[in-house]
């Protein structure tokens, strides 16, 4: 299974872009998509922008990722309280 993450294009230089994911910037290849523009959102996977997505879809996906992160933290805290080993 592959996971791609919504990233916002901050700048473009040829076929490469600087994208932002949660405030962290990465270099991303734009070779797989056409007509990318600064400010647009793309799905990022292993350094490649796979496709453009709407800002709405990007925000919804990032919200779900945040909910999973919060759930994971909660589950870790509950396991610590119960004395279970966290793997």
Residue, then its C-alpha position, 0 to 999 in steps of 0.5 A: x500500500x502506498x500513501x501520498x500526502x497533500x502538499x502545497x506548492x511553494x515555488x517551482x524551478x523547472x521540473x522541481x518544486x518546493x512543497x510544504x507539508x505541515x510547515x515542513x518543506x520538501x523538494x518534489x518532482x513535477x515530472x508526473x503532472x502538467x501545468x502545476x502552479x505555485x499555491x496549488x496542492x498536489x499529492x506527494x509520494x516519495x518525492x514525486x507530485x502524483x496529481x493535483x488536488x483541490x484545496x478542499x480535498x487537501x484540507x479534508x485529508x490533512x484533517x483526517x491525518x490529524x485525527x489519526x495522530x490524535x487517536x494514536x497519541x490517546x491510545x499510547x497514553x491509555x496503554x501506558x496507564x494500563x502498563x502495556x508494552x508499546x511497540 
